[in-house]
């Protein structure tokens, strides 16, 4: 029997950007409902896969298991919990080790990044229930479940509907040793000298960075880059951006920097970069972030970014369902329907 893993991050969609930016909060009830829909979606194929759910201390996994459709064999993943991102990474590593055929992730860019670091080549259906949602898809949970079932059961060819997303590596030599950071959509340099709430909200703090994708419909630095040049999620390489005061900038861009935050950004330079091409930034006193979250505090350091082509294998949900329809998965033979008493 095919196997699907389910990761639901209870903390996703609740950070300060949801308050200061005015965007909506994705609470536990909403996540439970999306997860319920994922399991229902798994029943769309003739022989549904089994599912293992990452446990949590918010009651989401317990609810999902209690409400699982009769056609689905569902159980909790047996891992220790720390109530941190380590839970997500540990679950992803266990799914990979257990030979999961696909994994559905409910969260934002940070959750997907944590999964990507451990999931290996297992196809991932990333569903947006977080704060920064550049990589995850804004798709109904039921539809996401159908896509996962199609891929997990090999009803559709993964080669036709799964694509490698890029990722960005950041490396800095510091007096205390080498520091590394991984991002999926964007690695940013901020002039603010402390991590604080972790959220990148003030456009004046943003010095620049490197993105693996660039579309105006994205959020954060990918949206800024996308205002000038388009890079598809699976396209090799990326874009390096150096920002400056809009008053002095040769070019500016109007972009969505965070949920509920639109700003004019001054662009000093915007350059396409090839896979593995190094891009260096001098950081006198600042922070390097990943996908909109401050992570590394640096002083008098050079940080080097490289776009890699070995990010997570993401399922194109629309392509998966189209392939499923082409394969005749959803077309059933006509059945005799008894006449109603009124006939």
N, C-alpha and C positions, 0 to 999 in steps of 0.2 A: 504493500500500500504506500502511495506517495505521502510525504510528510511536509507540513507547513508550520513554520514557527511564527509566533505573534509577539511583538514587542510593543507594549503600551507604556509610555513614559508618564507617570503621574505628575511630574513637575513641569512638563512642557506647557508652554502658553501661559505661564503665570508670572514671568519676571517683571521687572520695573518698566520695561518698554510697553507693557500692556496698560500700565497706569499713566505714565507720563505722556505716552503717545496717543492715548485715548482709544486704542484698539480693544477688541473684545477679549475676555478671558475664557479660555477653554477649560471648564471645570471637570471634575471627575464624572459627573453625570453624563456630560457630552461625550467624554472618552468611552464610557461604558456603552453608550448607544452606538458609537462608531464601531467599536469592537464587536458588538452583537451583530451589526450589519456585515462585518467582514466574514464572520462564521456562516451567516446565512448565504453570503455570496459563494462560499466554497461548495455549496450544494448544487450549483448550477451545472456541474459536470456529472456524467452518468455514474462514475465511481469516485465519490468525493475523497479528498485526502484527509488523513488525521491531522490534528493540530495540537501543538504544545504551546502553552502560554507562559510568558515570563511572569513570575509571581511579583507581588508588590504588597505594601502595607496600607494601601488605600482602599482595598476591597474591590478593585477593578477586576483583577484576574478571577477572584472568587465568584463575582457576579457573572462574568463571561462563561465560566465553566458550568454554573448552575443553569444558565439560560441557553446553553448550546443546543442546536437542533439535534433531533434524534438521529439523523443520518451522519452526524459527525462524531468521531471518536476524539474526545478532547481531554487533556490532562495538563496539570501544571508542570513546568520545568523545575527540576530539583536542583536549586542553586542557593547558596547563602545570600542574604540581603544586607546591604549597607545603607540603603536609602540615599544613594548617590549615583553618579554616572557609571561607577564601577559595576552596578547591577546590569545595566544595559550592555556593557562590554562583555561581562561574564556570560550573559545569556547568548549573545551573538557567537561567542567562541564555542559555547556548548552546542548551539544549533549546527554550526559548521562541523564540529566533531561527530555529531550524531547523524550527519548525512542528510540534513534538511534539504528538500527539493526547491523550496522558496521560503522567503521570510517577508511578512508584512510588518511595517514599522509605523506606529502612530506617534508623531512628534514633530519637531522642527528640524532645522539644519543641524543643531547640536546633537540631537538624538541620532539622526541618520549618520552623522560623522562618527559617533561612538560605535555604531553598528558596523560601519564600513571598515573601521580599523581592525575588526576581528572576524568578519563574516567570510573573508576569502572570496571565492568565485560563486557563492550561492546567490541566485537572483533575488533582488530586493524590490518590493513594492512599497514605496515611501509615501505615506499619506499625511497631509498637512494637518497637524493639531497643535503646532508650536507657535513660537513668536516670530523668529526669522524663518521664512518659508520660501527660500529660493529653490532648493533641490526637491523637497517633497511636493507631491501633486495635490492640488485642491480638487479631490475627487471623492465621490460618495464611497463610504466604506463597503457597501454591498458590491459596487462595481470593482473596487480594489480586490475584494475576495474572489470574485469571478476570475479576474486576471491572474491572481496567484494560483488558483486551482488549475487554470488552463496550462500554465507554465509547469507547475509541480507535477502534473499528471502526463506531461509531454503531449497533451492534446494539440498544442501548437508548438512549433519549433522555437526554442529559446533563441536560436541564432537570428530569427526574423524579428523578434520583439524585445530583445534585451540589448542594452547598449552600455558600454563602459563610460562612466562619468569621469571627468578629470578630477585631480586633486592638487593641492599646493603644499609643498614642504617649505618650512621656514627653519633656518639654522643660524645660530649666533654663537660666537665664541665669547664667553664672559670670564671674569677672574675666577669664578667658581666652577668653570667647566662649560662644556658645550650644552646649549639649550635648543630643543627642537619643538616644533609645533606643526600640526597637520590641519589643513582646512579643505573643505570640499569646493565651495563656490568662490570664496574670497579670503585672502589673508591681508589684514590692514595694519598700517602703522598710524598710531595716534600720538599726538604731542602731549597728551595728559600723562603725568608721571606716576600715576597709581592706577591699580585695577578698579578699585571702588566697587560700584554695583555691577561691573563687567559690561554693561550695555554701552554700545557706541551710539550716542544720541545727538551730540553737538557737532554740526558740520565743521565748526571752526577747529575742532580737535583733530580732524582727519587729515593726515599728511599725504597718504597715498597707499599703494599696495599693488597686489597682483590678483587677478581673477582668472578662473578657469572657464568662465562663461560670461557672456555680456548680452543682455537683452533689456530694453527699456521697461519691460513688464516685470523685471526682477526687483529685489529690494537691496538697498545698501550699495556697496561699491560696484557690484555687477550692473546695477541700474545706471550708475554714472557712466560706466564704460559703454553700456548699451545705447546711451544717447548719442554716441559717436561712432561706434563700430559694433557689429553683431558677431558673436561667437556662439555657436550652438553648443548645448551641453556635452555632446559627444565629440565635438570637433577638437583635433589636437591643438595643444598650445593654449594661449590665453592672451591677456592684455595687462600691461603694466601702466599704472597711472601715477602721476605726481601732481599733487594739488597745491593750490596757492589761494591767496585772498582773491575773491571774485573781482574786486576793484582793479587789481593789477594783472589779472589773468588774460592771456591772449584769447582764450575761449572759456565759456561757461556752459554748464548743463543744469537743467532743472530735473531733479530726480527724487524718487522715494527712498529716503535713507533708512527709515525704520517704519514700523506700522504707525500710521497717523502722523508721520513727519515727512514733509516735502520741503526741499531746500534748493537754493541756487549754489552750485559748487564751482569754484574757479579751477580750471584745468591748465596746469603748466605744460604737461606732455601726456600723450596717450600713444602707446607703442604696442604693436603686436609682438608677442614673444613665442618662440618655438618650444616644443617639448624639451624639457631639461635645460633650457637656456637660463643661465643665472641672471638674476636681477638684484642689485644691491641697494640698500637704503642705509644711510647713516642715521643713527638714532642717538642724539646727544642725551636726551632724557625723555623716555616715552614708553609706550606699551605696544606690543604686537598682538593683534587679535585674530580670531578665526571665526568667519561667518557671523560677524556682528557682535562678538563677545571678546572683551579684553582678556588676555591670557598671560602674557609674559612681560614683566617689567624689566626694562633695559636702560643702561646708562653708558654713554660713550662707547657704543657698540655698533658694529656693522652687521646688519641682518641680511641674509641671502635667501631669496625665494627662487623656487623652481616649480614649474607646472609639470606634473607627472600624468601619464596616461593610464595609470593602473588603479583608478578609483573603483567605487562599487559598481556592480553590474545591475543597473536599474531597469525595471520592466516598464516599457511604454504601454500604459494601460489601454489607451485607445487602439494601438496597433494589436495588442493581444486579443481584445474583443473582436476586432475586425477579422483577425486570422481565425478565431474560433467560429465566427459566423461562416466564413468561407469554407471551413472544414465540415460544416453541417452540424456542429455540436448542439446548437439550440433548436434545430428543426426536427420536430418529432412526427412520427407517423400519425395519421388521422385515426381516431378511435370512435367507436360507436357510442353515441350519447343517448341514453334512454329518453323517450319522450316524456315531457312533463305531464302531470295529470290534466292540465287544461287542454292539451293537444288532442 
